Structures are given as C-alpha cells and as structure tokens.
Amino acid sequence: MLEENKFNLFSFSGRYRILHMTWFAFFMTFVVWLGLGPIMPFIQEALGLTDQQTKVLLILNVAMTIPSRIIVGMLVDKLGPRIMYTSILILGGLISIAFAWADSYEHLAILRFLSGFIGAGFVVGIRMIGEWFPAKQTGIAQGIYGGWGNFGAAGAAGSLPFIAASIGDANGWRIALTSASIVAIIYGIIYFISVTDTPKGSTYFKPKKNGAMEVTSGGDLIIYILMNVPLFLALGVLTWKLSPVNMGLINSLASNMIYAGLTGLYALQIWKIWSINSHVLKKPVPSLHQYKFKQVAILDWAYLVTFGTELAVVSTLALFYVDWFELPKITAALLAGIYPFINLFARPGGGWISDKIGRKVTLLIAFSGVTASFLLLGLVDKTWSIGLVVGLTIMGGIFSKAGSGAVYAMVPLVKRRMTGQIAGMVGAFGNVGAVIFLTVNSLVTYDQFFTFIGIVAAFVLALILFFLEEPKGSIAEIMPDGSVQMIDVK
C-alpha cells in the first residue's frame, strides 16, 4: 500500500517517480509548443516573413489548444494517461519537425495550427497525478506537476535561441526546433515504457459514455450547455482578430466560413450533450452518484482568471515596461522574465496550502490577492516608481499562479472517472481567458487592462465565496463488476 502520510519530493520511487516523469513530459510539450515564440525572430529573418505573417503564426499556435483540451480530456478518461501522453509527445514531435522543415508559408501555417494540440498535454498529467496521489496530497502534487511543467516555456526560451544562434545560418532555427522535437519523441517512448496509469491493484475508472461530460441533474444540464458558449466565442474572437475588420489576415469569405463552422460545431456539441444527459430529466440520478456541476463551472471561471492572466500578462509585460517607463528593451525583458519564474514555487505553493487549510479558503485568499493587485495596477501612471510597479506585478503573479495550483488541487476531487474531462474543460477556459484579456489589451490602455483583470477577478471571487463548496466525505465510483467503491476526497 502506498504511504499516504508523508510527501517526499526528493524520492524517485513509487508515486514520486510518476510525478517526476509526468511533470517532465509536460515540460517537453511546452518546449515544443511554446518554443515558437523565442525562435520567431530567427524564423522571420531566415524566411523573410512580414510582421503580419509572423503574427498569424503566433495566433495559429494557440488557436487549436482550446478545442484540443476538451477532446484530449475525453480521450484520457477513455484510453488512460500513459497512452495519451506518449501519443502527444510522439505525434507532436513529428508535426514540429515537419514545421521546422516546411518550405512554404502555407505549410508553416497549417502545421503550426495543428501544433496547437500539443498544449493539451497538460490535461493528461492531471488525471495521472490524481490516480497516484491521495486526496490529502493532490494539491502539492498537482502544483509541482503544473508549476514545473509550465517552466518548459522558460526552458525553450533559454535553449532554442542559443542553439539557433550557435549554428548561425538560415537553418539554425530548423535544427534547434528539430532537436527539441526529437527529445520529445524519445521521451514519449521512455514514458510509455516506464509508467502505468494507476498503482498496482487500483482501478482506472472510466466514464459510462463518451463525447460529452455526464451531468446528474436538469439544472446542471442547463449550466453545462451555457458553459460551452465561451469556448466557441473565444475561437470566434480569434477569427475576428484575423478578419478584414481587424488585422485583415484572412478574407471575408474565410472568416464567414469559420463563423458558420463554429456555429455548427456548437449545435453539434449541444446535441451530443443532450443525447448523453437528457435522461436526467426523466429519471433522477440516485443521490449516491450525483455531483454538482456548479463546482466545475466555478473552477472554469477561476482558471480563466488565473491562467488567462498568466498568459496575457507575460505576453505584454515587457512592452508595458518599455512603453510606459522607457526602460531599455533588455532591462524590460529581464524584469518581465521574473513573472514566469514565479511558477516554480507559487503554483506548488498554492496546491500545498490548499492541502493544508482547504480548497475553498485557499482560492478565496488567492483571488483576494489577484483582485487587489490588479486593481492597484490599474491606478498606475507614468510617475510611479518602476520598483513599485514591478513589485505589484510580481505580487499579482504570485497570487494568480498560486490560484492555478489551488484550482487543480480541487479538479481531481469532483468526480474521479471524469477527471480528464473536467481538467480539459478547466484548462480550455484558461486559454479562453488569455484570448479575452489579450483582446481587451489590444483595445485599451495598460492601466485599463489591469483594471479589467481586477474586476473579472472580483466577480470570480464572489462566485467562489457564495457558491463553491469545499470537497468533503467521499464520492461513489462504479467498479467494473458493478459494485460501488467510495473514494475519499478529504
């Protein structure tokens, strides 16, 4: 039996071996996926891309991630995290190599769009860690997984440009990206050989139906349908940013076709949700097997703020320092670089605190800090001390990343057999948040941008305070033989 009373991060046996191997799998997906940004200057120079062509590639790099996290969440619950992580690392690595050696802009664009699914790898590890760690340690374990894996973005920034510059010719970026992709492929094979989906003797619970999440009441069915709207709206916003009324990077016919396609896909999703869950309106689900979908919905909105803020702020911080305080670009980049480094301790810290004092109270503390930090940043003007402003952005980063850790400390405790689907939906909302915040940033001043984040955080703080429930007791899961097993969530 696994020892449940101590957490030994420096062990490399049992569940800790799974933790370390899984966070590194996440790390490698981020190196391959987010490595595009750091080497984009090399790509632009080598291929003579225009600024608009460069922006399109960066947008395409994240567009696919929103639906991918939903789909991968469903697949991981059905197939298991071992197969899914291996598949994402190998297939993602192959697509990345194909991108690195593409010989036309059209091929670059198509392959970069497909590469967006690599960002869904994060969802896979949430289910894996949830299977291996008890409820009382899931916060710190998920925090380490998410925080250290997220550091893959910094790993890409610190390695790929150096490799490209060291080679020094037009193919330097190709070799750099190919090298990282080969490492990802090799590690995917190692991961498959080295891990199992559950500890020996444990059952891997699977959803009874696939294609949409199961809900257990009529009210939850309505909330679930409504909560799908922001996912498609975010993709619509991305289309709008590329359309003739904004950046003009796709024509009217293409944008209208995408809008029509998104509308059709949403209708298809509603039909799938209804076909799987309409029975709850005719025959109530036994109370033993019910869960409250409002828990999922609130975690969706919470991650929209925490991870959405992280992606948006890290994308704009250096420009903010340069534009408002006239700092040298290198200085601004170094100061902005502090923000992603916070992940190494803040996200695990949020998970650890959540284990110690409770899921809800930790989220309340985190969101109080996010709200206060960004509302204060909204008061910034160009006369403020740069040290004070940097301090406030770091404070906001600590609270937002700790909040991300607290969100995913709770995700595996809602319904074990649907952890992948729940993690996928929550993760997708993080990308929705990034789209919303970056879109707002493109339309308003920096102080208004920070104020907007603070207001949205305050709204989610109210949702957590009044509607989120602390996980307690046990949840019922059906064994393969039809018997019921109670899973502790305390």
N, C-alpha and C positions, 0 to 999 in steps of 0.2 A: 504494500500500500504506500502511496506517496505521502511523504511527510508534509503536513499542512500548517505547522506552527511557525516555521522559520522561513525567511526569504534570503537565499544565499546567491546574490548576483554573480559572485566570482566562481561559482560551480559550473562545470561543463558536463554534467551528467543528468540523467532523468529529464525532468521538465525544463531545467535551465539550459540544457543542450538544445532543446526545441526552441526556447526563447531566443537564444543567440543565433541559431541558424536561421530563424524566421525573420528577425529584425535585419539580418544581413541580406536576406532575399529581398525584403522591402527596400533596403538601401540600394541594391543593384538596379531595381526597377526605376528608382528615382534618378540614378546616374544616367541610365539610358534615355529615360523620358525627358528629364529637365536639363540634360546636357546640351540641348539645342541652344538655349539662351547664352551660356558662356562662350560657345564657339561660333555664334552667329556673326560676329564681326569678321571672322576668318572666312566663313561661307560667303558673306556678302562681297568681300574683296575678291575672293578667288573666282566667283561666278559672275561678278558684275551685276548683282541684283540691285534693283531700285529700293528706296525706303518702303514703298508700298508693298512690293513683293516680299520684303523681309517681314513686315507687319502681318501679312497674310499667313506666312508660315508659323509665326508665333501664336496667332489665333487658332489656326488649324491644330496646333499641337495640344490644345486643351479642349477643343470642341467635343471630341469623341469621348472624353472621360466621363461626362455626365451620364449618358445612357449606359456606358460600359460598366460603371459601378453598380447599376441596378442589375444588369444582366449577369455580371460576374457574381454578385451576391446570391442570385438564384442558383447558378451553377455550382458554387462552392458548397451550398447546402445539399445539393444532389450528388455531386461527384467527390467531394472532400477536398480539403486544402492542399494536400500533398500533390495530387494530380493537377490542380488548378495553378498553383504557384510554378510548378515545373513547366506547364504549358505556356504560361505568360512569359516566363523568362526566356524560354527557347524561341517561341514564335515572335515575341517582341524583339529579341536579339536579331533574328533573321530579317525582320522588317527594317530594323535600324541599319543593318548592313546594306540592305537594298537601297535605303535612303542615302547612305553615305556614298554610294557609287552610282547614283542616278545621273543621267546625262542630259536631262531637260527639266525646265522649271515645272512643267505639268506633272512629271513623275515625282519630283520633290514634293509638290503639294499633296498629291494623292497619298503618297507613302507617309507623309507627316500627319495627315488626317488619321490614317489607320493606326499610327503610333500612339494616338491618344489613349487607346485601350490599356496600354502598359500602366497608366496611372491608376487603374482599377486594382492593381496587385495589392494595394493597401488593405482592401476589404478581406482578402483571403486570410491574411495573418490574424485578423480579429477573431475569426472562427477558430483557427488553430490554437491561439493562446487561450481562448475561452474553454477549449476542450481540456487543456493540460493543467490549468491553474484553478485552484478552488476560489469560491466567491470572495473570500476574505483577502485574497492576494491578487485578484484580477485587475484592480486599479493600477497598482505599481507595475505589474507585468505588461498590461496594455500600454501604459505610459512609456515604459522603456522601449517596447516594440515601436510605437508610433514616433516617439521623440528621436530615437537613434536612427530609425529607418528614414525619417524625414531629412536627416543630415546628409543623405545621399545627394541632395541638391547642392550642398556646400562641397561635398566630395567631387562632384562633377566640375564645379567652378574652380576648384583648386588643382585639378589634374588635367582635364581635357585641353584647356588653352595652353598649358605648359607643354603637353605633348605636341600639339599642333605647331607651336612656336619653335620647338626644338627641331622639328623636321624641316620647317622653314620654306617649303614650296607650296604650290597650289593644292597639292594633295594632302597637306598636313592635317587638315580638319577631317578628311576622309579616314585617314589612318587612326587618328585619335578616337573617333566615334566607333570605328570598326573594332579597335582594341577593347573598348569598354563593352561592346556588344558580345564579343567572343567570350569575355569573362562571364557575362550574364548567362550565356548559353551553357558554358561548362558548369557554372554554379547550379543552374537548373537541374542538370543531370545529377550532381552531387546531392542536391536537396532531395530528389526523388529516392535515391538510394539510402539516405541517412535518416529519414523521419517516418513517422506513422501518424495517422490522423488523430488517434486517441491513445491514451495509456493502455497497456495490456489489460484486457478484461473489461474495458469500458465500452459502452455502446455509442455509436455515432447516430444520433437522432436525425431523421430526415423529414422534411415537410410531407404531408399526405398528398398535396397537389403542387404542381409547378406552373409557372407562368405569371403568377401574381401572389402577393402576400396573403395569407389567410387572416381573416378577422373573425371576431366572435360575437359581434352584436350589430344591430342595424345602425346605431349611431356611429360605431366605428367604421362601418362600411361607407357612410357619407363622408366622414373625415378623411378616410383613405383616398377616396375619389378626388376630393378637393386638394389634398396634399400632393397629388400628381401634377397639378396645374403649374406650380413654379418651375418644375423640371423642364417642361416644354416651353414655358415662357422664356427661360434663360437661353435656350437654344434659338428661340425667335429673336432675342436681343442680339445674340452673336451674329445672326443673319442680317439684322438691321444695321449693325456696325459695318458690315461688309457691303451693304447695298448702295445704290446710287444716291440715296438721300443722306448718306453719311460719308464713308470712305470711298465709295464708288469702285470697289474692287471686284464686285460681281454685278452683272447687269440685272435689269428689272425682271426679265423672264426667269432667270435662275433664282432670284430671291423669292419671286411669287411661287415658283415650284417648290422651294423649300418650305415656305409657309404652308402651302397646301399639304405637303407631305407630313409636316409636324401635326397639323390638324387631324389628318387621317390616322396617324400613329396614336394620337391621344384618344381618338374614338375607339381604336382597336384595343388600347390599354383598358379603357373603361369597360368594354365588352368582356375582356378577359377577367377583370376584377369581379364583374357581376356574375359571370359564369361559375367562378370558383366559390363566391361567397353569398350568392342570393339565398341559399338555403337557410341562412341565419334569420331571415325574415319570416320563414315558415315554421321552423323548429328551433327553439332556443338551444344554444350550446350548453352542455352541463357546466355548472359553475366551477367544477374542479379543473376544467380545461380552458377556461376563459382567461384572457389577458386584456389589458386596457391599451388600445391603440393610441390613446392620447399621450401615453408615455413616449412612444416612438415619434409622434408629431412634435412634441416639445423638444426632444433630442435633435430632431431635424433642424428646427429653428435655432437651437443653441449652437449647433456646429456650423450653421450658415454664418453666424456671427464670429465664432472663434477662428475656424479655419479660413472662412471667407476673408476676414480681416487680415489674417496672416499673409495670404497670397496677395491681397490688394496692397497692403502697406509695404511689403517687401519689394513690390514692383515699382512703387512710387517714391520711396523714402529718399533715395539718393538725389532724385530730381528735385524733391522738395527742399532739401538742404542747399542745393545749388541755386535754385530759383529764388528762394526767399532770403537766404543768408549769404549768398555769393561765396560759398566755400569752394575751394579747388575741387575738381572732379574726383581726384584720388582720395582726398580727405573725406569728401562726402560718401564715397563708396566704402571706405573703411568704417566710418561711423554707421552707415546703413547695414554693413556686414555684421554688426553686433546683433541685429534683430534675429536672423535665422539661427545664430549660435545659441540663443536662449533655449531653443528646443531641447538641447542636450540635458538640461536639468528641469526646466519648467514643466514640460509635459509629463515626464515621470513623476515630478513632484506633485502635480495635480492629481494623478492617479493614486499616489501613495497617501496623500491627505484624505482622498475620498475613501480609501480603505479604512482609515483610522477614525474619522469623525462622521462619515456618512456621505452618501451620494448627493442628496439634495442640498445640504448645508454647504458642501464644497462648491457646488455650482452657484449658489447664492453669493458666496464670497467672491468667486471668480468674476461673476457678472457685475457685481457692485464695483469691483476694481476696473473692469473694462469700461463700464459706463462713466465712472468718474474720470478716468484717464483721458478718454477721448473727448468728453465734454470740455475738459480743461484745455486739451489741444485745440479745440475749436475756438478758444479765446486768444490763441497765439496771434501776434502780429510781428512785424519785422524788427521791432525794437527789443524783443525778448532776448535774453541770453541764450546762445546756442547750447550751452551746457544744460540749462534748464529744459529746453525743448528736447534734447537728446534723452535726458533723464525721463521725461514724461513718455516718450515713445518706447523706451525700454520697459518702463513700468506697465504701459498698456500691453506690450508684447508678453511680459511675464504672466499677466492675468489671462490674456487670451489663450496662450499656449497651455497654461495650467487648466483652463476651462476645457480645452480639447481633450486633455488627459482625463478630466472628470467625466466628460460625455462618454468616452469609450470605456471608462470603468463601469458604466451602467449598461451599455448596449448588450453585453452577453447575459445580463440578468433579467431581461424582459421575457424572452422565450427561447430556450436553448436551441431547439431544432430549426429556428428561423433566424439564428444569429447572423448568418451570411447575408440574408435579405435585408435585415434591419440595418446591419453595418453598411450595406451597399446604398440603401436609401439615405441614411445619415451622411455618408461620405459624399454622395452626389449633391446634397444640399450645401456642403462646404464649397463645392465648385460653383453652385448657383450663387452663393454669397459673393464669391470673387467676381463673378460676372456683374452682379448688381453694383458692388462697391466700385469696381473699375469703370463701369459705365457712368456712375454718378461723378467720379473723379474727373472724367473727361468733359463734364458739363459745368462744373462749379469750381470755385477756388479751393485751395487746400484746407483753409480753416472750415469752410462749409462741408467739405468732405469728411473731416474728422468729426464735426458735429453730427452729421448724418449717421456715422457709425455709432456714436454715443446714444443717439435717440433710438436706433434699432436695438442696441444692447439693452437699453432701459425697458423697451417693450418686452423683450425676451425675459428679462429679469422678473417682470410682473407675471409672465406665464409660469415661470419656474416657481415663484413664491406661492401662487394661488392654485395651481393645477397639477404640478408634478408631485408624484408620490414616491416616498422612499421605498425601495425594494425591501421586502421582509418575508419571512417564512420560507416557503418552498413553492416551486412551480411543478405541475404534473406533466410528465412526458410519457408517451406510449411506447413500450418496448416492442421489438419485432414480433414477439409471441402474443401481443395483445394486452399484456399486463401493464400496469401503471407504475412508474418509478417517480418518486418525488426528488427534485433537485433543489438543494439548499441555495438560497440567494442572499443569505445574511452575511 
